[in-house]
Amino acid sequence: MINILWLQSGDALARELLVPNGKTISDESIQRGLNTVREHPIVDEAKRLALSHVDGARKALDAAIKNSNVRIDESGAAALSALVQFVTEREW
């Protein structure tokens, strides 16, 4: 997701690092790319986009559990919710 957003941003280095198969990229170029992406605002944009998908998935899961005709293991549902919360709220 970050790579796509970075390319869409029009960043010259992103375009430079997008090379045809078989072409070698220098270690220096890779390091410049990593350093640039770490500080680029697209990282925050990617987080926001990912979290919006998570929110939608969480709501769908909650609705499925609530509206299910099948008995749902409450401890399993709680564990799944805890996992989603951990993954989405941890420090990146």
Secondary structure as UniProt FT lines:
FT   HELIX           2..8
FT   TURN            9..10
FT   HELIX           12..17
FT   TURN            21..22
FT   HELIX           27..39
FT   HELIX           42..66
FT   HELIX           74..89
//
